[in-house]
Amino acid sequence: MAHSDERIEVRSGAMRTVVEEEDEVRSPGAVFEIPRGTPHQMWNDGEESAVLNWRTTPSRRTLEWFRELDALQRGEGRPNPAELLTDFSDTFRLVQQ
């Protein structure tokens, strides 16, 4: 998140992360923090679903962002998903590598 600190705990499954160019697979029990403004990537490249406890401080509109993404995944979201990047530019931003 662009303007929030993040604290993530992997509860089950695994997450692949790249934080400050360090590529790592985070397994259950892993807890890591990402300071605001730090470019990072996270994805699940495994077969098992991942469950995370993800906290952002300050939270701002993070929950609203994830609700919009969930609706998009279920096919109930906006007709133009690119609008999310504009509408939530205070919460999330893409970084070109």
Buried (B, 14 or more C-beta within 10 A) or exposed (E): BBBBBBBBBBEEBBBBBBBEEEEEEBEEEBEBEBEEEBBBEBEEEEEEEBEBEEBBEEEBBBEEBBEBBEEEEEEEBEEEEEEBEEBBEEBBEEEEE
